[in-house]
Amino acid sequence: MAAPLTRTSWSVLKRNQFQYKQLLTISFVDRFTQYKHSYTQDQRSRISDKTIRNVLFYTIFFSGFGYILYKWKEGCQDRLSNLINPMFTIHAKPVSWDGNDNRSRYNFIADVVEKSAPAVVYIEIQNNKRFDFQTGKPFNISNGSGFIVESDGLILTNAHVVTAKPNTTVKVRLYDGTTYTGVVEDIDVHSDLATVRINKKNLPVMRLGSSTNLRPGEFVVAIGSPLALSNTITSGVISSVSRHSQELGLLNKQMAYIQTDAAITFGNSGGPLVNLDAEAIGINAMKVTSGISFAIPIDYAKDFLKKAEMRRKGKGTQFAAEKPKTQYIGVTMLTLTPDLFYELQKKLKGIPHNIRYGVMIYKVIVGSPAHLGGLQAGDIVTHVNDEEVESSASIYKAIESSRILRMTVIRGLEVLHLRIEPEEI
């Protein structure tokens, strides 16, 4: 069968019949093309399968290798950390919670009070000419605080605590409740300091610190006897270490006061302002309003005590005595500056904002003309005898020149008109 077909093809080609040659050529080309395409597809299929196998192989290989490398690195880091940590790691000591231990460890105010309170005393000024109707005892016209600076009975306090009217007796009550009669030894009205001595030995002494290195924000403790309540404790911080007397409107006093927000009231006058080392760094002197109080720096008191000792030994001169007055009303006053008015208007309600002058009554002696006339501590005097009060000197001038004082007083939300008759002494 194959031989006749071959001969037929050859005969056709030899006769040069183009159409038959074209047909055979196309048929051959078509067969060759189909064969070539089939071969190429198989080859491509084989290449594609090989490529896929290679990609899968390398993916699996590198994934496994990366995982092994990662685990090996992590293990090396752990082994390296375990080797280094024992050499450089600082381990905190475990803290056990114990309420009793925390009380003794963190109550630093109580520690200060425990050391300093036994040296603080309560001082009363009794009028020998007036007696209490119910008890029959001499009438108490003033009170304050002080603290022991020498074990033989020397006490430091404010001058305004012990300088009241004539015919008075100074009574001193110690920490243990015993009471002694005191004798005023030295008074300096310019620095508002005084010493009182009692007949008692081996007393606890208050340590005196320094007021030169104080810092604003430093913790302080005020110890005193407000409202005759002995050894009352308040605490706060130092608001300013140097508040000059001119800023407070105080006359004839070249002094820089310590300002504190520790609660201080009238019975605290003369008591110590104590730091956390249980050292007196100031003498509580006055309160303007809640959160604004002032203390005399202890360095002034040290100078005062040195001068007092020299005077006792006959090597010094007398302190400036209080100028004798023919009339008095029985008050302690503080001139109000614009800055003090601004602070009062922020803290207290009822003070008119259009007032920029006046005097605040800091203390009123019980039984005095001012007390009998209705004047109270905290009152602001703006006019005396229809004259504006610019400073405490305005009131002193009116006391000396007039027998009747007509005062305009601001008390809270009220404006009062009081009549006071100065008393001759």
C-alpha positions in Angstrom: 0.0 0.0 0.0 2.8 2.4 0.8 4.7 1.7 -2.4 1.9 2.6 -4.8 1.3 5.9 -2.8 5.0 6.8 -3.0 5.1 6.1 -6.7 2.0 8.2 -7.3 3.5 11.1 -5.4 6.7 10.9 -7.2 5.0 10.7 -10.6 3.0 13.7 -9.8 6.1 15.7 -8.8 7.9 14.7 -12.0 5.0 15.8 -14.2 5.4 19.3 -12.5 1.8 19.6 -11.7 1.8 22.6 -9.4 -1.5 22.2 -7.8 -0.7 18.8 -6.7 2.7 19.8 -5.4 1.1 22.7 -3.5 -1.4 20.3 -1.9 1.3 17.9 -0.9 3.5 20.7 0.4 0.7 22.2 2.5 -0.2 18.8 3.8 3.4 18.2 4.7 3.8 21.6 6.3 0.7 21.1 8.3 1.8 17.8 9.6 5.2 19.2 10.4 3.6 22.2 12.2 1.4 20.0 14.2 4.3 17.8 15.1 6.5 20.8 16.0 3.7 22.4 18.1 3.1 19.1 19.8 6.8 18.8 20.5 7.0 22.4 21.8 4.0 22.0 24.1 5.5 18.9 25.5 8.8 20.6 26.0 7.2 23.7 27.6 5.1 21.4 29.8 8.2 19.6 30.9 10.0 22.9 31.5 7.0 24.4 33.4 6.7 21.3 35.5 10.4 21.5 36.2 10.2 25.2 37.2 7.3 24.5 39.5 9.2 21.7 41.1 12.3 23.9 41.5 10.2 26.8 43.0 8.5 24.5 45.5 11.8 22.9 46.4 13.6 26.1 47.0 10.6 27.6 48.9 10.4 24.6 51.2 14.2 24.6 51.6 14.6 28.2 52.5 11.6 28.3 54.7 12.9 25.4 56.7 16.4 26.9 56.8 15.0 30.3 58.0 13.0 28.6 60.7 16.0 26.6 61.9 18.1 29.8 61.8 15.5 31.8 63.8 15.2 29.1 66.5 18.9 28.9 66.7 19.3 32.7 67.1 16.6 32.8 69.7 18.3 30.0 71.7 21.6 31.8 71.4 20.0 35.0 72.8 18.5 33.1 75.7 21.7 31.4 76.5 23.6 34.8 76.2 21.0 36.5 78.5 21.1 33.8 81.0 24.9 34.2 81.1 24.9 38.0 81.4 21.9 38.6 83.7 23.4 37.1 86.8 26.3 39.4 86.4 24.4 42.8 85.8 20.8 42.4 87.0 19.8 44.3 90.2 17.0 42.6 92.1 14.6 44.8 94.2 14.1 43.7 97.7 10.5 42.6 98.3 8.5 45.0 100.4 6.1 43.6 102.9 2.9 45.6 103.7 2.8 46.4 107.4 0.4 49.1 108.5 2.1 49.6 111.9 5.5 50.0 110.3 4.2 52.5 107.8 2.8 54.7 110.6 6.2 54.9 112.3 8.0 55.4 109.0 5.9 58.0 107.3 4.3 60.2 110.0 7.1 62.7 110.0 4.9 65.5 111.4 4.2 63.4 114.5 8.0 62.8 114.8 8.6 66.6 114.8 5.8 67.3 117.3 7.1 64.5 119.6 10.5 66.2 119.8 9.5 69.8 119.9 6.1 70.1 121.7 7.5 69.6 125.3 9.3 72.9 125.0 6.2 74.9 124.0 4.3 76.8 126.7 1.0 78.6 127.0 1.0 82.2 128.3 -1.9 84.1 129.8 -2.1 87.8 130.8 -4.3 88.3 133.8 -5.8 91.6 135.0 -5.3 92.0 138.7 -8.0 94.6 139.0 -10.8 92.7 137.3 -12.1 89.3 138.3 -14.3 86.8 136.6 -17.8 86.9 138.1 -18.3 83.1 138.0 -14.8 81.8 139.1 -13.6 84.8 141.1 -10.2 84.5 139.4 -8.4 87.4 137.7 -9.8 88.2 134.3 -7.8 86.9 131.3 -7.3 89.8 129.0 -4.8 88.2 126.6 -3.2 84.9 125.8 -0.4 83.6 123.5 2.4 81.1 123.3 6.1 80.8 123.8 8.9 78.2 123.8 11.7 77.5 126.2 15.2 78.5 125.0 17.2 77.8 128.2 16.7 75.0 130.6 16.7 77.4 133.6 13.3 78.8 132.7 14.0 81.4 130.0 11.1 81.6 127.5 10.9 83.4 124.1 7.7 85.0 122.9 6.2 88.0 121.1 6.4 91.4 122.7 2.7 92.1 122.0 1.7 88.9 123.9 3.1 90.2 127.2 2.8 94.0 126.8 -0.7 94.7 127.7 -2.1 97.0 130.3 -0.4 97.8 133.7 -1.4 95.8 136.8 -1.2 92.5 135.0 0.3 89.1 135.8 2.0 86.7 133.4 1.0 83.1 133.9 2.9 80.3 132.1 1.5 76.8 131.7 4.0 74.1 130.8 3.5 71.0 128.6 2.8 68.8 131.7 0.1 71.2 132.9 1.9 72.9 135.7 1.5 76.7 136.0 4.1 79.3 137.0 4.2 83.0 137.4 6.5 84.6 134.8 8.5 87.7 135.0 9.1 89.7 131.8 12.9 90.3 131.5 13.5 91.9 128.1 11.2 93.5 125.5 12.1 94.8 122.1 8.9 96.4 120.5 10.6 97.0 117.2 11.3 93.3 116.5 8.2 92.3 118.6 10.2 89.9 120.7 10.3 89.4 124.5 11.7 87.0 127.1 9.8 85.7 130.2 11.5 83.8 133.0 9.9 81.3 135.4 11.3 79.7 138.5 11.9 76.2 137.2 15.0 74.3 136.3 15.9 71.3 134.0 13.3 72.2 131.4 13.2 70.8 127.9 14.7 73.2 125.4 13.7 74.0 121.8 16.5 73.7 119.4 17.1 76.8 117.3 17.7 76.4 113.6 18.6 78.9 110.9 16.4 81.1 108.8 19.1 81.9 106.2 18.8 78.7 104.2 15.0 78.3 104.1 13.3 77.4 100.8 9.8 78.2 99.5 7.7 75.0 99.6 9.5 73.6 102.7 7.3 71.8 105.2 6.9 73.5 108.5 4.8 72.9 111.7 3.2 75.6 113.8 2.8 74.8 117.5 0.8 77.1 119.8 -2.3 77.6 121.9 -5.2 79.0 119.9 -8.2 79.8 122.0 -6.2 78.6 125.1 -5.9 75.1 123.6 -2.4 74.2 124.5 -0.1 72.5 122.0 -2.3 72.7 119.0 -0.6 71.4 115.9 -1.0 72.7 112.4 1.3 72.2 109.4 1.9 73.7 106.0 4.7 75.0 103.8 6.7 78.2 103.6 5.1 80.5 101.0 7.8 83.1 101.0 11.1 83.3 102.9 11.5 87.1 102.8 8.3 89.2 103.0 9.5 92.7 104.0 7.7 94.7 106.6 7.0 97.5 104.0 4.9 95.0 102.0 2.8 94.3 105.1 2.4 98.0 106.0 4.2 97.6 109.4 5.8 100.8 110.7 9.2 101.2 112.3 10.1 97.6 111.6 13.0 96.8 109.2 12.4 93.1 109.1 11.7 90.4 106.5 9.0 87.9 107.7 8.5 84.3 106.8 5.2 83.8 105.1 3.4 80.4 105.6 0.1 78.8 104.9 0.1 76.8 108.2 -3.0 77.7 110.1 -2.1 80.3 112.7 -4.6 82.2 114.9 -4.2 84.7 117.8 -3.2 82.2 120.5 -0.4 81.0 118.2 1.5 84.3 118.6 4.9 83.7 120.2 4.9 80.0 119.4 7.5 78.3 117.3 7.4 77.6 113.5 9.4 74.4 113.3 11.1 72.6 110.4 11.3 68.8 109.9 14.5 68.6 111.9 12.4 69.8 115.0 14.2 73.1 115.0 12.5 76.5 115.5 13.1 78.6 112.4 10.6 81.3 113.2 8.3 82.8 115.9 4.6 83.0 114.8 3.6 86.6 114.9 0.4 87.4 113.0 -2.3 86.0 110.7 -3.8 88.1 107.9 -6.3 85.6 106.7 -6.7 81.9 106.1 -3.5 80.7 104.3 -1.6 83.9 104.9 0.4 84.1 108.1 3.7 85.5 109.1 6.5 84.5 111.5 9.6 86.4 112.7 12.8 84.6 111.4 14.7 82.9 114.1 17.9 84.7 113.2 16.4 87.9 114.5 15.5 86.1 117.7 19.1 84.8 118.1 20.4 88.4 117.9 17.8 89.5 120.4 18.8 86.7 122.8 22.5 87.6 122.6 21.7 91.2 123.4 19.5 90.2 126.3 22.3 88.0 127.7 24.8 90.8 127.4 22.4 93.2 129.1 22.0 90.7 132.0 25.8 90.5 132.3 26.0 94.3 132.4 27.7 94.6 129.0 24.8 95.9 127.0 22.1 98.6 126.9 18.4 98.4 127.5 16.2 97.6 124.6 13.9 100.2 123.2 11.0 100.5 125.5 7.5 101.0 124.3 6.7 104.7 123.9 4.4 105.6 126.8 0.9 106.6 125.7 -1.5 108.7 127.6 -4.5 106.9 126.0 -5.0 103.4 124.5 -7.9 101.4 123.0 -6.3 97.9 123.3 -5.8 96.6 119.8 -3.0 95.2 117.5 -3.3 96.5 114.0 -1.9 95.7 110.5 -1.8 98.3 107.7 -3.3 96.9 104.6 -1.4 97.5 101.4 -2.9 97.1 97.9 -1.3 93.6 97.6 -2.8 92.5 100.9 -6.2 93.9 99.9 -6.1 91.9 96.7 -5.3 88.7 98.6 -8.1 89.3 101.1 -10.6 90.0 98.4 -9.8 86.7 96.8 -10.1 84.7 100.0 -12.9 86.6 101.9 -16.3 87.5 100.7 -17.9 90.9 101.2 -14.8 93.1 101.0 -15.6 95.9 98.4 -13.2 95.9 95.5 -13.1 99.7 95.3 -11.3 100.0 98.7 -7.5 100.4 98.6 -6.7 101.6 102.1 -7.4 100.7 105.7 -6.2 98.9 108.7 -7.1 95.4 109.8 -7.6 94.8 113.5 -5.4 91.8 114.3 -6.1 91.4 118.0 -8.5 93.0 120.5 -7.8 92.8 124.2 -10.7 91.5 126.2 -12.1 94.3 128.4 -10.3 97.1 126.6 -12.1 100.2 125.2 -12.0 98.6 121.7 -13.7 95.4 123.0 -16.3 97.4 124.9 -17.0 99.5 121.8 -17.7 96.5 119.7 -14.5 96.2 117.7 -13.6 92.6 116.7 -10.5 90.9 115.3 -10.7 90.8 111.5 -12.5 94.2 111.2 -11.2 96.6 108.6 -11.2 100.2 109.7 -11.5 102.6 106.8 -12.3 105.9 108.5 -11.7 107.5 111.9 -13.6 110.7 112.7 -14.5 111.0 109.0 -10.8 110.9 108.0 -9.5 108.2 105.7 -7.3 105.6 107.5 -4.1 105.1 105.4 -2.1 103.3 108.0 -2.0 102.4 111.7 -0.4 105.8 112.3 -3.7 107.5 111.4 -5.4 105.6 114.3 -2.6 106.4 116.7 -2.8 110.1 115.8 -6.6 110.1 116.4 -6.2 108.3 119.7 -3.8 111.0 121.0 -5.9 113.9 119.7 -9.5 112.9 120.3 -11.5 111.7 123.3 -14.1 110.0 121.1 -13.3 107.8 118.1 -16.0 107.3 115.4 -14.9 104.4 113.3 -16.2 103.2 110.0 -15.6 99.4 110.0 -16.1 96.7 107.3 -17.1 93.4 108.8 -17.9 90.7 106.3 -20.9 92.0 104.2 -21.6 94.8 106.7 -20.4 98.4 107.1 -20.6 99.4 110.8 -20.2 102.7 112.6 -18.6 102.2 116.1 -18.0 104.6 118.9 -14.9 104.0 121.0 -13.6 106.0 124.0 -9.9 105.7 124.6 -8.8 105.0 128.1 -6.1 106.9 129.9 -3.2 104.9 131.4 
